[in-house]
């Protein structure tokens, strides 16, 4: 089992290059993206952690699987199926397991492991049902047992047992996603409206816990990835209250949400477990894939096919439309008299403050913001969501070059108007320059590639 990156509209993307040289560059960019995603294949990332009957949980500590009475498995997130399969193909006697993903056509091939399909980024009834099954399994884990927990991006909506009604949780999540709040702020709210996030999943188990984690957040903060269900939480109800107030949401969220947060601030609801809580004594949280690994693979692939390479950053953040313009300006002004072809690579996760009613996501918006700046410049710019889904569209990202603005004008498409409407998907769809892959089965945030000849 493993990932194979396939761009469904590859031929069209390449064909849209107005010169032979641009066609080649567009083809190269798709190959570089593919190499990046394959480097964070969840199956391989997990399977390489096993050496026969031994798991290395730190530089100085290993666990012998044979030392445990029973082995259980739970997982949640966009990469959970691949991760779970990696465990199942490495460990013989898995007693019982359950994973929840957002992909309808993915299933763990193991007779004792159930696969559920929930919704992302807004949780649904299936998310709740799957979470109840996960809690049931976790509760079975005794002191002499081993529990594998497989965590990846999307887990915050797929692992969901809220302290408020589902409808109120859905409304709150939607408001947060459109507010411009960053992922750490959003997950702070989620943790304090949950019975399982912010280290609380561990409270249901008495066993040793090994969490394999694919990071989708800048800096790999364990307490925020999928809202940190197996890690101590440093945030508080006061933090959650202040975040809602900061983004003008305290009076917009459902009454039940506001009341729950205030009850927590007043000590009527227990805080999430903290660093010194003894429940974490037998918990190992291990990052197995992240954006740095993907960007490094992109750099290596670009080097193989003849580019002079540079990784600009793997912690890109900020407003997508501003970041896009910044990256293009940096690339346009870069001078290297020794290399004819330069490949600039960056990774991270930007935000979009939604003011319009259009369709798209941060990657498409980032590229759209730079269309006029690319006009007649020798730079090709593409931005790509490694999970294959950018925002509320079916695209993974978009690509633009020196002819994109001219092609848009010929079709009567004004980039500024589409940007104001947060309608980047429609803009690039009209030009056949959206990147289409479908869900990739992994998630390590976004990657940008800028080629300067």
N, C-alpha and C positions, 0 to 999 in steps of 0.2 A: 504493500500500500504506500502511496506517496502522491505528491502533487505534480501535476503537469499543467503549467500555465498556458492556456489557449485564449488568444484574443479572437472573439467570435467574428469581429469585423476587421481582422488584420489586413486583408487584401485592400479594403476600402481606405483604411488609414494610410497605407503605403501609397496607394494610387493618388491620394490627395496632394502628395508632394508635387509641386509644379515643375520641378527639374529632376533630372536623374540623381543628382547629388542629394536633394531633399528626400527623395523616395528612399534612398539608402539610409539616410540619417533616421528617418521615421522607423524603418525596419529595425535598425540597430537599437533604438530606444525601446521598442517592444521586447527585443531579446534581453536587454539589460533588466527591464522590469521582471521578466520571467525568471531570470537568474536570481534576482533578489527574493522573490516569493518562494521559489523552490528551496532557498537556503534556510527558510524558517518553516519548512514542512513539519507540522505538529507530530506526525507519526515518527519521523526520524529523530526529531528533537527529544522525544521521550524515550524511544527505544535505545538510543545511545547511552542512556543513563544506567542501563543494566549491564552487568558483567556476570554472566551465569546467574548465580543465586544471590548476588551482592548489589546493593544500591549505594552509591556514594552520595551522601547527603551533605557533606561539607569537605573541606580540604583535609580534615583530620578524623572524620567519622564516617563509618559505613554501617549499613544494616544488613544482616543475613535474613533473607526472606523465610528461610526454613525455621527461624527462631519463633515465628508467630503461629498461633493456633489457626486463625481464620484470616482470609484476605478479602477485603471489600473495596469497592470502587464507586466513586461518584464524580460527576463532571458537569460543567456548565460553561457555555460560551461558544463562540463561532468555531473554535478549533477543538471542541471537546470530543467529537467523534474520532478524529485522527489520533488525538492524544490517548483516548481510551483504548483504541486498537493497538497502539504501541505498548501499553501495559498488558493487554490481553495476550499479545503475541510473545511477551517476555516472562509472564508469570503463569504457572500452570493451574493452580487451584484457586480460582476466584470464586468465592462463595456466592456473592450477589453484587449487582451493580446497577446504576442508573445514570444516564447522562441526558442533558437537555441542550439542544442546539436550535438554530433558526433555519436550518436547511432541511427541506422536506424529503430530499432524495438521499440523505446520508443515514447510515445505520451501523452500529457496532456489531461486528460479526462474532457473537459469543452467546451461547445459549442462556447464560445466567445474567446477562447485562441487557437492560431495557433502554430503548432510545425514545426520547420524547422530543416533540417539536414545539417550541414556543415562539414568541414574537419579539422582535427587536426593532427600534430601541424602546418601544412602549410595551410593557408587560401585558400578557393576556391571561385568560383562564387556564390555558395549557401550561403557562409558566407556573402558576399556583399549584396545579395538579402535579407537575413534575417535581416541584420543590417539596411537596408533602411526601412524595415517594423517596426523595433523597433524604429527608429528615428521618423517615422510618428506617432506612438502611443505616444511617449514621448512628441512630439510637441502639442498634443491635451490636455495635462494635464494643467489645469488652476489653479489659486491661491487657490481655494477651494477644489481641488481634492487631492487624495492620489495616489502616484505611488510606487508600490513595484518593486524593482530591485533585481533580484536573481543572485548572482555572485558566480562562482566556477572555479576551475582550468580548463584550456582549453579555457577560455573566451577570451584570447588575440588573438587567431586565429579565434574563432567563431564570435566574435563581431569585424567586420573589415570594416572600411571605410578609406582607405589609401589616403595620399596626393600624392602618385605615382601610376603608373599602377600596377594592380594586379600581373602581371608577375614579375615586379621588386620587389614587396613586398615578393613574394614567394621566389625569389632568395636570397634576403637579409636574410629572416628568416632561410633558409637552411644553409647559411654561418654562421650565428650566432650560430645555434644549434650545428654545427660541430667544432666551434672555441674553445670550452672550456670556453666560457663566462658563468657566472652564471645567474640565472633567473632574478635577479634584473637588471643586465646589459642589458640583452636581452630586458626586458620590458621597460627600459629607451629608447632604440632605438625605440621600437614599439610605445611608447607614442608620440614621436616627429615626427613620420611619419603618424600620425592618426588625424582624425577629432572627434573621440569619446573617446579615451583613455586619461589617465591623467587628470581626472575630467571634461573632455569636454562634456560627455554625459549630465551632469546636465545643461549645457548651453541651451539645447533645451527645458527645462521644467520650468514652473513657480510654480509647485505644491510642496507640502511636499513630500519628498522622503525617503522611508525606504528601505535600502539595507540590505538584509540578505546575509551573506558571509560565504562560506566554504573555509577555508584557505588551500592552497597547497604550502605555502612558509614558510621557517623557521622564527620563531618570529612573524608570522601573520602581516606583514607590509601592512596595508590597501592600501597604494598607489601603491603597486606592484602586489597584487593579481588580476589576469586578467587585469593587467596594470591599475588598479585603476580608472575605468571610473566615479565613483561618489565621489572620494576623492581628496582633494588638492594635487598637485604634487610639490615635493621639487626639482625635477631634472630639468635640463635645456638643451638647445640645445648644450651648451658648453660641458656638461657631455656626451651627445650622441656622439659628435664629438670625445671626448677623448677616449671613449670606443671603437669606431671603430678603432682609431689609435692604442690603446693598443693591440688589437688582430690582428693587421695587415690587417684590412679589408677596410680601407679607400679607397684604390685603387682597391679593389676587388668588392665592391658593385656596382650595376648599377649606371650610371652617374646621373640619376634622384634622386637617394637616396642621393648621396654625395652633389648634388646641393641643395636639400631641407634642409639638415642639415646645410650647410654653410649659406644659406639664413636665417635660424633661428638664427644662431650665429650672423649674421649681422643685426638682427632686422627687416628683411623684412617679416617674418612670426611671428605672435603673439605667445608669450610663453604660455605654458599650465597654467591654472588658479592655483593660489597659495592660501596659508592658509587664508589670509584676504579677499579673494574675496567674496562679498556678496551673490553669487549664492549658497554658502554652508550653509547659515543660517538655512534653513529648511531641511537639509539633515542629516539622521541618518544612520551610518554605523555600523552594528552589526555582530560580528563573532558568528556563530552558531555551527560550528564544526571545529576541527583542529587535528593535529597529536598527541598532548598531550592527547586528549580524547581517541583516538584510542589506543595509547600505554598503557594508564591506563587500558582500557578494556582488552587488551592483558595480562597485568600483573595480573589482577583479575582472568581471565580464567585460566592462568597457575597455580595460587595459588590454585584454586578450584580443579585442577586435580593432586595436590600433589607436585608441584615444589616449591623450595625456589626461590623467584623472586628478580630481580633487574633491574630497568630501568637505563641504562647507560647514555642515553641522548635522547632528542627529538629535537636536533638541529645538527644532524650529517651532515657534509658537507665535501668537498674535493674531490680529484680524486678517483673514485670508486675502482679502483684496489689497491690503497694504503690503503684506509679505510678498505677494506675487510681483508687484511692481519693484520691490526692493531686490528680489533675486535677479530679475531681468536687468536692472540697472547695474548690479554688481557684475553680472556676466558680460554685458555689453562693454563695460569699461575695463575689463580685464585684458591685459596685454601680455602675451607670451610669444616672443619672436622665434622660439625654438620648436613650437608645436603647431602644426597646421589644423589639428582637430583637438578640441578641448571638451572634456565631459565633466560637468559640475553636478555633484550629487548632494542632496540634502534629505533629511528625514525629520519627522516630528508630527505635530498635530496642531493645526490652526483652528480658529473659531470663526463662526459667521453670526453676526447679529442680524437676525431676520427682520426685515422691515417690509418686504414685498410679499406677494402671494405666489411667487414662481416656484419652479422645480429645479433642483440641483443639489450641490453639496460644496464643501470647502475646497476640494480639489478643482472642480470645474470653475468655481468662483475665482480661485487664485489665478488660473490661466486666463479667464475672461478679463480680469482686471488689467492684464498686461498686453492685450491684443494690439492696442494702439501703439504701445511702446515697442512692440516687435516689428512694426511696419518698416519694411526695407532694411531691417537689421539682420545680420548673419547669425541669428540665434534661433534654435528650436526649443520650445519649452513644453514639458508635459508633467502633469502631477497626477498621482495614482494612489488610490486607497487600497492597501494590501489585502483587505477583506473582500474586494471586488464590488463593494456597494458604497457609493458616495452620496451621503445625505438622503433625500427622499426620492432618489432616481434609481434607475436600473443600470446606470453607468458606474464605472470605477474611477473615472477621471476624464481628462481632456488633453488635447495636444494642439499647439498653435505654432505658426512660423511667420516668416516675413510677408507671406502672401495672404494670411488669414484675414486681415482687416480689409484688404481689397476684395477678396471673395465675399466677405460679409456685405460690403457696400453694394456689390453687384446684385445681392439678394434683398437689398433694402433692410439689412439688419444693423441696428445701431448698438454697439457694445455697451455704451453708457446707459442707454434705456434698459437693456436687459440686466445690467448690474444693479440698477436702482430697484428693479423688481425681483431681485434674487432669482433670476430666471436663466441661469447659466446653462442648464440642461437643454432648454429649447434652442438657445443660440447655437450650441455646438452640434445638436441633433440636426438642425437645418443644414449645417456644413458637413455632416457625416464625420465629425471629428471627436465624438465621444469615444471613450475607451470602454469596450464591452467584454467582460469576462464571465459575469455571473459570480456567485459566491465562490471564493477561492479555498475556503476551509481553514484559513488562518487569519491572523489579525495582529500586525505590529505597527499600527498607525499608517502614516502616509510616506510616500517617497516622491521627490521631485528630481527630474533630470533635465538639465539644460545643456545643449550641445552648441558650441561656438566653433565655427570653422575659420 
